Amino acid sequence: MSNLGEFQEMIGYRFRQEGLLQQALTHSSYANEKHMRKLSDNERLEFLGDAVLEIVSSEFLYHNYPEVPEGELTRLRASIVCEPTLALCTEEMELGKYLFLGKGEEQTGGRKRKSILSDALEAIIGAIYLDGGFANAKEFVLKYILTDIEHKKLFYDSKTILQEVVQGRHEELQYVLIEESGPDHDKNFTVELRISNQAVATGTGHTKKAAEQAAAYHALIMMKEE
């Protein structure tokens, strides 16, 4: 079975036009390196998928959160369709494994880069929409993105939520950068989260803010388990 066949098997959707899936998985670095025709990467499909995702998630939240006002619904939708959350959604389908990347992008960890993964996920939504219509695209979004909303909300708002928890206990919260690695265009930061000078959790990310967010998320998960 080809990689494309394997991926379709995994997501439970069979493309009639497999070329659409191939395009959805093609990063601009690969298209440039292979001198492919103009606009054959996944950026236009991502544009379309982003719009489909917005309408599906808006409808879902409207019906499932009937007591929630507009401003809060907007924030909740933002937490679901933001880059880190979408990248989290790609883990289950191992999306990174199936991407077509240029050599440079491959060597600098592109298969795990959140921006590349979230863009490709939106491109797949766009490709399914063109291939099988709105109902199939909606089914894919419901299955892979609009699940475990409270968990994703926690993931998105982790720094704010943790700040409130720590302040409520009259303790002090601190993020300390403990490691920085990689070239300028592909930095990796590791941050240690301390509560009242006690190391509680660590997080890594391509920006300090992302590393802090990850550390806060891990700390909240640990607190929930306790």
Disulfide bonds with the S-S distance in Angstrom:
none
